[in-house]
Amino acid sequence: MREVSRASSEQVQATQALVQGTAKVSEQGRAIATSAAEQAQAAQALAQGGAEMRRMSRQTMQATSEQARALRDVVRSNGQLAEAAQKVSRAVQEQAVAAADRPRAPPRCVSSSRA
C-alpha cells in the first residue's frame, strides 16, 4: 500500500509539474503572439514609410525635372537677351559713326515776329 501511496504522490507531483509547465508554455505562447503582432505592426509601418519615401522621391524627381526645364528656359532667354543687347550696341555704334561722319550744319536761327 505504501508503494501505491508513494506512486500516487509521485503522479500528483508529476501532474502539478505538468500543469506548471503548461502554464509557462501558455504564457510564453502569449508573449510570442504579442511579439508577432508588434512585429506585424512594425512591418506595416515600414511598408507605409517605404511607400511615402517612394512618393516623395517621385515628387523630388518631378520638381528637379521642372527646375531643369525652367533653367534651360532662363539660359535660352538670357542668350536671346544678350543677342538683342549686341544688336542694340551695334546699332548705337553705327549711329555714332554716322553722326561723326555727318558734317555739322550751323545752328539755325528762328526769328519770331511780333505784331
Secondary structure by P-SEA (a helix, b strand, c coil): caaaaaaaaaaaaaaaaaaaaaaaaaaaaaaaaaaaaaaaaaaaaaaaaaaaaaaaaaaaaaaaaaaaaaaaaaaaaaaaaaaaaaaaaaaaaaaaaaaaacccccbbbbbbbcc
